[in-house]
Amino acid sequence: MRSCRTFGWLRSNAPASPLDGAWRVDELGAVRWKHIVLRAGSAAAYGDDDGRDLYTPYVNAEAHELTLAPRTNSPAAALRWSQPDPQHVLLEGTLGGQPPRAPLSLLDAGKTRLMNRGFHWISEAPFNR
């Protein structure tokens, strides 16, 4: 149990990267992701088939490199990024042997359904799934 607590402490105190946040994939190409969530120590990519790929991200901020090591049966990724402005990122590199080009837009957490709908003990359709 102590090792789990230690790991959680290390992950929560890891330095934030410039890519931390929830990102929407603007164009589907070789990358079949709709969204990708990056934070220190973990990454999750949500596909157009509503599947989820889990990764451990390794960010080199100086070289603008992002390596995604798979934690599930997902393809590994070695990507470079450019950030024309704080709200947009362009990922390029290799993902499972494919050369993806994925423009990303930062999602505003305040506009998500979880944050703007509020808590409901009883949820009406279509929220009762």
C-alpha positions in Angstrom: 0.0 0.0 0.0 2.9 2.3 0.7 4.2 2.1 -2.8 0.9 3.1 -4.2 0.8 6.2 -2.0 4.3 7.0 -2.9 3.6 6.7 -6.6 0.5 8.9 -6.3 2.5 11.5 -4.5 5.3 11.5 -7.1 2.8 11.8 -9.9 0.8 14.6 -8.4 4.0 16.6 -7.7 5.5 16.1 -11.2 6.1 19.4 -13.0 3.4 20.5 -15.4 4.2 20.5 -19.0 3.1 23.1 -21.7 0.8 20.4 -23.1 -1.2 19.8 -19.9 -4.9 20.0 -20.4 -7.8 18.5 -22.4 -7.4 18.9 -26.2 -9.8 18.4 -29.1 -8.4 16.9 -32.3 -9.5 19.3 -35.1 -8.8 17.0 -38.1 -8.9 13.2 -38.1 -6.2 11.8 -40.3 -3.9 8.9 -39.3 -4.8 9.8 -35.7 -8.2 8.4 -34.9 -8.6 10.4 -31.7 -11.4 12.9 -30.9 -9.8 14.1 -27.6 -6.6 13.7 -25.7 -6.1 14.6 -22.1 -2.5 15.2 -21.0 -1.3 15.8 -17.4 1.9 15.1 -15.5 2.3 11.3 -15.4 -0.7 10.2 -17.5 -2.4 10.7 -20.8 -5.6 9.3 -22.3 -6.7 9.4 -25.9 -10.3 9.0 -26.7 -11.0 7.6 -30.2 -13.7 8.2 -32.7 -15.0 4.7 -31.8 -15.4 5.9 -28.1 -12.5 3.7 -27.1 -9.7 4.9 -24.7 -6.0 4.5 -25.0 -3.9 5.0 -21.9 -0.3 6.3 -22.1 2.5 7.4 -19.9 3.7 10.7 -21.5 7.4 11.8 -21.6 7.7 15.5 -22.4 10.8 17.2 -23.5 9.8 20.9 -23.4 13.1 22.3 -24.7 13.1 20.0 -27.8 9.3 20.1 -28.2 9.1 16.3 -28.1 6.3 14.1 -26.7 6.7 10.4 -26.3 3.6 8.4 -25.5 4.4 5.0 -24.0 1.4 2.7 -24.1 -0.1 1.3 -20.9 -2.7 -0.7 -22.9 -2.6 -2.4 -26.3 -2.2 1.0 -27.9 0.4 2.0 -30.5 3.5 3.9 -29.2 4.0 7.5 -30.3 7.0 9.7 -30.9 5.7 13.2 -31.6 7.0 16.7 -32.1 4.8 19.7 -31.4 4.6 23.3 -32.3 2.4 25.8 -30.5 1.4 28.8 -32.6 -0.6 30.2 -29.7 -1.6 29.0 -26.1 -5.0 27.6 -27.4 -3.6 25.5 -30.3 -1.0 22.7 -30.8 0.2 20.8 -33.9 1.4 17.3 -33.3 3.6 15.5 -35.9 5.7 12.4 -35.8 5.0 8.7 -35.7 2.1 6.8 -34.1 2.1 3.1 -34.6 4.3 3.4 -37.7 1.9 6.0 -39.2 2.9 9.6 -39.8 0.1 11.6 -38.2 -0.5 15.3 -38.3 -2.9 16.3 -35.6 -4.0 19.9 -35.0 -5.3 20.3 -31.5 -7.5 23.0 -29.8 -7.5 23.4 -26.0 -10.9 22.6 -24.5 -12.4 25.1 -22.0 -13.2 23.0 -18.9 -15.9 25.5 -17.8 -17.9 24.7 -20.9 -18.1 21.0 -20.4 -21.3 19.3 -19.4 -19.9 18.2 -16.1 -19.0 21.8 -15.1 -22.0 23.7 -16.5 -24.9 21.3 -15.9 -24.6 21.0 -12.1 -25.4 18.0 -9.9 -28.7 16.2 -10.2 -29.8 13.3 -8.0 -32.2 12.2 -10.7 -31.1 12.7 -14.3 -33.6 13.0 -17.1 -33.0 11.4 -20.6 -30.5 11.5 -22.2 -28.4 11.9 -19.1 -29.7 8.7 -17.3 -27.4 6.2 -19.1 
